[in-house]
Amino acid sequence: KLHIKNAEKGDPMSQYIIGNCYNHGINIKHNYNKSFEWYLKSSDGGNFSAMFNLGYCYDYGHGIGKDEKKAFEYYLKSAESGDEYALCMVGDYYRYGKSILKDESKAFEWYLKAAEKGHIHSQCTVANYYNDGKYIPKDEEKGFYWNRKAAINGDIEAQYKMAEYYLDNPINKNERKAFKWYLKLAQNNFRKAIYLVAKCYRDGVGTEKDLKEAVIWFKK
């Protein structure tokens, strides 16, 4: 009730919160149209999170007609505040050429900004750009740095790449580290890693050979 009163008085944060309530059906009936209206008011008052959500509304047609150009405008406004999710979305728009000219180099720049803010998916994406060297100069050291960062932050794709790196890299081969990453993935029910952990126990790769433990993992 307090948020509603403040929102009606023009408080952008309260307007944003009311928008979220309508958007997610929190203590009120879910209504995309009303959530859009409140996000718009909040955005007009300078709330950058509301700008991001407006971008999302236009992107997916929630409460308003789908309009990728408008979505990009609002994502860009939100990104200028340093919002990591908005920075990533701007990167996506440049990467896939959604309503704007496709530009992978610009996409990388925005992903890098998002990665530096801690956006995990962007950290993984930046690593891929550095490792591929297709749109920016190839730099495997930076690729490893960002992939490791994403892996530590919980990105499954990055964790799997870390395991593969330590298993296959001729210079920095480290089977114990490879096993550690496979085990981390397996403990989070990543199917392929469960099988590989079983193999590691069976063959003594990166860990002591343990046939009983191997059988347990093969049965999972």
C-alpha positions as CSV (number, residue, x, y, z in Angstrom):
1,K,0.0,0.0,0.0
2,L,2.9,2.4,0.8
3,H,4.5,1.6,-2.5
4,I,1.2,2.3,-4.3
5,K,0.8,5.7,-2.6
6,N,4.4,6.7,-3.3
7,A,4.1,5.4,-6.9
8,E,1.0,7.5,-7.5
9,K,2.9,10.5,-6.1
10,G,5.5,9.9,-8.8
11,D,8.3,8.0,-7.0
12,P,10.2,6.1,-9.7
13,M,11.4,3.3,-7.4
14,S,7.9,2.6,-6.1
15,Q,6.6,2.7,-9.6
16,Y,9.3,0.2,-10.6
17,I,8.3,-2.1,-7.7
18,I,4.6,-1.9,-8.6
19,G,5.6,-2.8,-12.2
20,N,7.4,-5.8,-10.9
21,C,4.4,-6.9,-8.8
22,Y,2.1,-6.8,-11.9
23,N,4.8,-8.4,-14.0
24,H,5.3,-11.4,-11.7
25,G,2.0,-11.6,-10.0
26,I,3.3,-10.7,-6.6
27,N,0.5,-10.0,-4.1
28,I,-1.6,-8.9,-7.1
29,K,-3.1,-10.4,-10.2
30,H,-0.5,-10.8,-13.0
31,N,-1.0,-8.1,-15.7
32,Y,1.6,-7.3,-18.4
33,N,-0.3,-4.2,-19.6
34,K,-0.3,-2.7,-16.1
35,S,3.3,-3.7,-15.5
36,F,4.3,-2.0,-18.8
37,E,2.4,1.2,-17.7
38,W,4.3,1.4,-14.4
39,Y,7.6,0.6,-15.9
40,L,7.1,3.4,-18.4
41,K,6.3,5.9,-15.6
42,S,9.3,4.8,-13.6
43,S,11.5,5.0,-16.7
44,D,10.3,8.5,-17.4
45,G,11.4,9.3,-13.9
46,G,14.9,8.1,-14.6
47,N,14.9,4.5,-13.2
48,F,17.4,2.5,-15.2
49,S,16.1,-0.9,-14.1
50,A,12.7,0.1,-15.4
51,M,14.3,1.0,-18.7
52,F,15.8,-2.5,-18.9
53,N,12.4,-4.0,-18.2
54,L,10.7,-1.8,-20.8
55,G,13.3,-3.0,-23.3
56,Y,12.3,-6.6,-22.3
57,C,8.6,-5.7,-22.7
58,Y,9.2,-4.4,-26.3
59,D,11.5,-7.3,-27.0
60,Y,9.0,-10.0,-26.2
61,G,5.7,-8.1,-26.7
62,H,4.7,-8.1,-23.0
63,G,2.0,-5.5,-22.4
64,I,2.8,-3.7,-25.7
65,G,3.4,-4.6,-29.3
66,K,6.7,-6.3,-30.1
67,D,9.2,-3.6,-31.3
68,E,12.9,-4.5,-31.4
69,K,13.9,-1.0,-32.3
70,K,12.2,0.4,-29.2
71,A,13.6,-2.5,-27.1
72,F,17.1,-1.7,-28.3
73,E,16.6,2.0,-27.4
74,Y,15.6,1.1,-23.8
75,Y,18.4,-1.5,-23.4
76,L,20.9,1.1,-24.5
77,K,19.6,3.7,-22.0
78,S,19.8,1.1,-19.2
79,A,23.3,0.0,-20.4
80,E,24.5,3.6,-20.1
81,S,24.0,3.3,-16.3
82,G,26.3,0.2,-16.3
83,D,23.6,-2.4,-15.8
84,E,25.3,-5.7,-16.6
85,Y,22.2,-7.4,-18.1
86,A,21.5,-4.4,-20.3
87,L,25.1,-4.3,-21.5
88,C,24.8,-8.0,-22.5
89,M,21.5,-7.4,-24.3
90,V,23.1,-4.5,-26.3
91,G,25.8,-7.0,-27.2
92,D,23.2,-9.5,-28.3
93,Y,21.5,-7.0,-30.5
94,Y,24.8,-6.1,-32.3
95,R,25.8,-9.8,-32.5
96,Y,22.6,-11.0,-34.1
97,G,21.7,-7.8,-36.0
98,K,18.4,-7.4,-34.3
99,S,16.8,-4.1,-35.7
100,I,20.4,-2.7,-36.1
101,L,23.3,-3.5,-38.4
102,K,25.1,-6.6,-37.3
103,D,28.5,-5.8,-35.9
104,E,30.4,-8.5,-34.0
105,S,33.2,-6.1,-33.1
106,K,30.8,-3.8,-31.4
107,A,29.0,-6.8,-29.8
108,F,32.4,-7.8,-28.3
109,E,32.9,-4.3,-26.8
110,W,29.5,-4.5,-25.0
111,Y,30.0,-8.1,-23.9
112,L,33.4,-7.1,-22.4
113,K,31.7,-4.2,-20.5
114,A,29.1,-6.7,-19.2
115,A,31.8,-9.2,-18.3
116,E,33.8,-6.6,-16.4
117,K,30.6,-5.9,-14.4
118,G,30.4,-9.6,-13.5
119,H,27.8,-10.9,-16.0
120,I,28.7,-14.6,-16.1
121,H,27.3,-15.4,-19.6
122,S,29.2,-12.4,-21.0
123,Q,32.4,-13.6,-19.4
124,C,32.0,-16.9,-21.3
125,T,31.1,-15.1,-24.5
126,V,34.2,-12.8,-24.2
127,A,36.4,-15.9,-23.7
128,N,35.0,-17.4,-26.9
129,Y,35.7,-14.2,-28.9
130,Y,39.3,-14.2,-27.7
131,N,39.8,-17.9,-28.4
132,D,38.2,-17.8,-31.9
133,G,40.0,-14.7,-33.0
134,K,37.5,-14.2,-35.8
135,Y,36.3,-10.7,-35.0
136,I,39.0,-9.5,-32.6
137,P,42.7,-10.4,-32.4
138,K,43.1,-13.9,-31.1
139,D,44.4,-14.0,-27.5
140,E,44.3,-17.4,-25.8
141,E,45.7,-16.0,-22.6
142,K,42.8,-13.6,-22.3
143,G,40.5,-16.3,-23.4
144,F,41.6,-18.6,-20.6
145,Y,41.4,-15.7,-18.1
146,W,37.7,-15.0,-19.0
147,N,36.7,-18.6,-19.3
148,R,38.2,-19.4,-15.9
149,K,36.4,-16.4,-14.4
150,A,33.1,-17.6,-15.9
151,A,33.8,-21.2,-14.6
152,I,34.5,-20.0,-11.1
153,N,31.3,-18.0,-11.2
154,G,29.3,-21.1,-12.1
155,D,29.0,-21.2,-15.9
156,I,28.6,-24.9,-16.9
157,E,30.0,-24.4,-20.4
158,A,33.0,-22.6,-19.0
159,Q,33.6,-25.3,-16.4
160,Y,33.5,-28.0,-19.0
161,K,36.0,-26.1,-21.1
162,M,38.3,-25.8,-18.1
163,A,38.2,-29.5,-17.6
164,E,38.9,-30.2,-21.3
165,Y,41.7,-27.6,-21.3
166,Y,43.6,-29.2,-18.4
167,L,43.1,-32.7,-19.8
168,D,44.2,-31.9,-23.4
169,N,46.5,-28.9,-23.3
170,P,50.0,-30.2,-24.2
171,I,51.7,-27.4,-22.2
172,N,49.5,-27.0,-19.2
173,K,48.1,-30.5,-18.9
174,N,46.9,-31.1,-15.3
175,E,44.7,-34.2,-14.9
176,R,44.0,-33.5,-11.2
177,K,42.6,-30.0,-12.1
178,A,40.6,-31.6,-15.0
179,F,39.1,-34.2,-12.6
180,K,38.2,-31.4,-10.1
181,W,36.2,-29.6,-12.8
182,Y,34.5,-32.8,-14.0
183,L,33.6,-33.6,-10.4
184,K,32.1,-30.2,-9.8
185,L,30.0,-30.5,-13.0
186,A,29.0,-34.1,-12.1
187,Q,27.9,-33.0,-8.6
188,N,25.5,-30.6,-10.3
189,N,24.1,-33.4,-12.4
190,F,25.8,-32.5,-15.7
191,R,25.3,-35.9,-17.5
192,K,28.4,-36.0,-19.6
193,A,30.6,-35.1,-16.6
194,I,29.0,-37.9,-14.5
195,Y,30.2,-40.5,-17.1
196,L,33.7,-38.8,-17.3
197,V,34.1,-38.9,-13.5
198,A,33.3,-42.6,-13.6
199,K,35.9,-43.1,-16.2
200,C,38.5,-41.1,-14.2
201,Y,37.9,-43.3,-11.2
202,R,38.1,-46.4,-13.3
203,D,41.3,-45.4,-15.1
204,G,42.9,-43.4,-12.3
205,V,43.0,-40.2,-14.3
206,G,43.4,-37.1,-12.1
207,T,42.5,-39.2,-9.0
208,E,43.4,-42.4,-7.3
209,K,42.1,-45.5,-9.1
210,D,38.9,-46.6,-7.4
211,L,36.7,-49.2,-9.1
212,K,34.0,-49.1,-6.4
213,E,33.6,-45.3,-6.8
214,A,33.7,-45.8,-10.6
215,V,30.7,-48.2,-10.4
216,I,28.8,-45.8,-8.2
217,W,29.2,-43.0,-10.8
218,F,28.5,-45.3,-13.7
219,K,25.2,-46.2,-12.1
220,K,24.1,-42.5,-11.8
